[in-house]
Amino acid sequence: MIWAFATFTLASLLAVASPGPAFIAISHTALNRSRAEAMAFAIGLACIAAFWCALALFGLTAIFALVPWLYGAMKLAGGAYLVWLAVKIWRGAAAPLPASTAKPRHGIWAFFSGCAVNLTNPKGVLFAGTILLAIFPADMMLMQKLLVLGILLVVEICFYSALVFWLSRANARATYMRAKRWVDRAAGGVLGALGLNFLLSRN
């Protein structure tokens, strides 16, 4: 089982580091908000990633099979949210950055925003289920399942923390500010495309 846990850790790291809505959203938050807000956003992302993994671990993926319209409804809601977020980022592309010394005002909002980004992708539970089936035996004990969730949370929080601390540095913000208009529009375009894909895809 040691190799299985090591493989899962590596797979989780590769998954969290891959470009996608969560990576784009946390990067944008780290560059445009305070470090505390970005960390709250990151914790929200990690909590929902663990939620999807828990659904897969405890066999609740069958809910989507029994109630297929629920999966479709979540995809539609997720796609609409990503499109809204994309429009918001695009429209704010020309806005200046807030002062880096400003006190965080939206910690709870940032946490729930992070939750919302990862909740927009119900494929997360199917992806987690595929990885778990490929790595672990079906008869895992409760403590082993809890260890899997713990590993995922640690990987997610450590990666996002490192990303937040790197992007919230003064030189990173200065570099971003010089190209903010185009970086934000690129990020908004990618998120919008992902949202439209959610809305239009049949799978």
N, C-alpha and C positions, 0 to 999 in steps of 0.2 A: 504493500500500500504506500510505502514511502515514495516509490517512483511515480505512483499515480498522483499523489499530492504534489510532487515536484512538477509533473507534467501539467497538472491543472493550474499551478501557479504561473508557469510560463505562458500557457494559453490565455489566462486571464490578463496577464501583462500585455501580451500582443493585442488582445481585443480592446483593452482600454486605451492603448496608444494608437490604435488605427483611426484614421480620419473619419469623422462622422458628426452627427448633430451634437453629441455631448462634448467632443473635443473642441469643436468650433465655438460652442456656447461658453464653455469654461474659459477658453482663451480670450474671447471678447470681454467676458466679465472681469477677468484678471487685469486686462489692459484699461478698462474703462471705469472700474469701481475700486473701492478700497480693498486691501488684502483681506480684511476680516469678512467683507461681503463675499469675495471670491471663494474663501474657504467655506463659508456657509453654503454657497452654491455647490461646491464640490462635495460636501457632506450629503446634500440632497441627492446628487447624482449617485453617490455610492450606496445610499440607503435603498434607492429604487432598483439599482443593479442587484443588490442582495435580495430584494423582494422578488424579482423575476427568477433569480436562482433558487430561492426557497420554493416558489411554485413548481419549478421543474423537479427539485429534489423530492418533494412530498407528493408528486404525482398529480398535481392539480392542473397540469396541462390538458387533462381530459375535459376540463370545463369548456375549452374552445371547441373540442370535438363534439361535445354534447349540445353546446349552445353556439353554433357557428356565427350567428348574427352578432354575438358579443365581440368576437374578434374583428369583424368588419366595422362595427361601431367604434371600437377603440382605434382602428386604423384611420377612420374618417376624422375622428376628434384629434388624433395625433397629427395628421396631415394638415388640418386647419390651424392647429397651434403653431406648427413649424412655419407655415406660410405667414401667419401673423407676426411671428418673431423675426422672420426674414424682412418683412416690410418695415418693421420697427428699426432694425439695424440699418437698412438701406437709407431710410429717411433721416437717421441720425448720423450719417456718414460725415457730414460737413460740420457737425457740432464739435466744439472744443472739449477736451478732456476735463473732468472735474479736478480740482486741486488735490494733489496726492495726500495732503495733510488733513483733508476733510474727514470728520468723524463719520463712521458708517451709520447710515440711517435706516437701512432696509435689510437687516440681517435675517429676519423671519421671511421677508419677501424673497430674498436671495435663496434661502433654503428651499422654499416651496417652488421657486422657479427652477431650481436644479431638479427637484422631484418631477416637475411637469415635463422637462425635456426628456428624461428617461422613461417616463410613463407614456410618452407619445409613440413608443415603439414596442408594440406587443410581440414583435418577432423576437424580442429579447428573451422571453421565456422559452421559445422554441429553440433559439440558438443555444441557450444554457442547457436545455435538455439534450440536445445533440452532443455537446461536449461531454456532459456527464455520462451519457450512455456509452460513449466511445472510450472513456477513461476508467470509470469506476464500475464495480459489479452492481447488480440490481439489488442485492441483499445487504446494503450498507446499514450499519447500526446508527442509532440516533446521534451518538457522540461524533461519529465520523461525518455525518451530514452537517452537524453544527460546526465542525472544524472546516469543512468546505466553505461554509458561509463566512467564517472568520477569516479564512485566507483571502476570499474575494474582497471583503471589506478592507483588509489591510492593504492589498494590492491597489485597489481603487483610490483609497485615501492617500497612500504614499505617493502614487503617481501624480494625482491631481495637486497635492501639496507642493511637490517639486515643480510642477508646471506653473502654479500660481506664484511661488516665490521667484521663479526665474522671470516670468513676464511682468511682475509688479516692480521690478527694479527700475531705477530712474533711467538708465541707459536704454532699457528695453522699451519703456514708455516713450522716450525721445525718438527712438528709431521708428516706432509705430506711428507716432504723431506726424512724422514727415510724410508718411504714405497712408494716413488714416482713411482718407476719402476712398481710395481704391481698395484698401484691405477690407474695409467694412462692406463695400459694395460687392466684393468677391465673396465674403462670408455670407452676406445676405442672399446672393445669387445661389450659392451652394445649398443653403438651408431651404430656400424657396423651391429649388429643384427636388430636394429630398421630400419636402412636404407634398409637392404635386405628384411625385412618384407614389407616395402613400395613398393619396386620394384617387389616383387613376389605376393603380395596379390591382390585379384580380387575385393575386396570391397572398 
